[in-house]
Amino acid sequence: MTLTEKVAYLKGLMEGLNIGRETAEGKVLSAMADILDDLATSVVDLEDSMAEAQGYLDELDDDLADVEDIIYDDEDEDDYYDDDEDDDEDYIDEDDFIEVECPYCGETVYFDDSVDPDDIICPACNESFSCICDECDGDCCDCGDDCCEDCDACDSCEDLKALDGEDDE
């Protein structure tokens, strides 16, 4: 039995029992039955609207699946995930990158030897800066060597030399 049928049964029961609007209790019960009837009608309308919206949602989901099939037709999920850890050509060695800190925002910036160290652009703040520090000038300490490992002015000099293939002495 649906909600509206139950309310109709209740109204019929009140009428059959001669509960009318003449008494105070009858007026209250009659008003409550009218309110229940309005609520039942509203619930039925909401259920109908929800079913219609669900139908549209199902159609959109089907259409989206068709679009995904068209776009990703040539690609396979296995192309995105390479479980073969022994495949060296897909492996990126973190030693191939230089790590510096942006002097403007403090964000760690990574770059490889294809990027000019005098013109690094921070992806976080979009400021341009040089990786070669002014304090260093190629002679970082009193030992006379160019950018030795005792360089406290900048760590990036050693990273740059390692990328260029130079060995430390």
NORLINDA-V559348 format. One record per residue. N is the residue number from 0. PSI is psi in radians with two decimals (999 if undefined). Layout:
BEGIN
n & psi
N & PSI
N & PSI
END
This chain:
BEGIN
n & psi
0 & 2.27
1 & 2.97
2 & -0.74
3 & -0.58
4 & -0.65
5 & -0.70
6 & -0.69
7 & -0.69
8 & -0.76
9 & -0.74
10 & -0.71
11 & -0.67
12 & -0.74
13 & -0.69
14 & -0.69
15 & -0.55
16 & 0.09
17 & 0.66
18 & 1.77
19 & -3.00
20 & 0.23
21 & -0.63
22 & 2.87
23 & -0.76
24 & -0.66
25 & -0.68
26 & -0.74
27 & -0.82
28 & -0.65
29 & -0.73
30 & -0.70
31 & -0.65
32 & -0.67
33 & -0.72
34 & -0.77
35 & -0.67
36 & -0.77
37 & -0.75
38 & -0.73
39 & -0.72
40 & -0.72
41 & -0.73
42 & -0.73
43 & -0.74
44 & -0.73
45 & -0.72
46 & -0.71
47 & -0.75
48 & -0.71
49 & -0.70
50 & -0.67
51 & -0.76
52 & -0.67
53 & -0.65
54 & -0.77
55 & -0.72
56 & -0.73
57 & -0.71
58 & -0.74
59 & -0.70
60 & -0.74
61 & -0.74
62 & -0.72
63 & -0.69
64 & -0.67
65 & -0.75
66 & -0.76
67 & -0.69
68 & -0.68
69 & -0.80
70 & -0.82
71 & 0.36
72 & -0.78
73 & -0.26
74 & 2.54
75 & 2.60
76 & -0.49
77 & -0.35
78 & -0.46
79 & -0.50
80 & 2.04
81 & 1.82
82 & -0.14
83 & 1.73
84 & -0.25
85 & -0.11
86 & 1.76
87 & -0.40
88 & -0.35
89 & -0.15
90 & 2.29
91 & 2.08
92 & 2.22
93 & -0.25
94 & -0.21
95 & -0.07
96 & 2.61
97 & 2.40
98 & 2.12
99 & 2.82
100 & 2.30
101 & 2.21
102 & -0.22
103 & -0.79
104 & -0.18
105 & 0.03
106 & 2.48
107 & 2.23
108 & 2.34
109 & 2.41
110 & 2.82
111 & -3.05
112 & -0.11
113 & -0.21
114 & 2.37
115 & 2.06
116 & -0.24
117 & -0.13
118 & 1.16
119 & 2.34
120 & 2.12
121 & 2.19
122 & -0.32
123 & -0.78
124 & -0.07
125 & 0.36
126 & 2.54
127 & 2.41
128 & 2.94
129 & 2.42
130 & -0.45
131 & 2.03
132 & 2.63
133 & -0.49
134 & -0.46
135 & -1.01
136 & 0.44
137 & -0.21
138 & 1.57
139 & -0.49
140 & -3.05
141 & 0.11
142 & -0.29
143 & -0.25
144 & 2.63
145 & 2.10
146 & 1.11
147 & 3.05
148 & -0.16
149 & 0.10
150 & 2.00
151 & -0.24
152 & -0.74
153 & 2.47
154 & -0.29
155 & -0.41
156 & -0.76
157 & -0.71
158 & -0.69
159 & -0.71
160 & -0.66
161 & -0.65
162 & -0.58
163 & -0.19
164 & 0.14
165 & 2.58
166 & 2.59
167 & 2.63
168 & 999
END
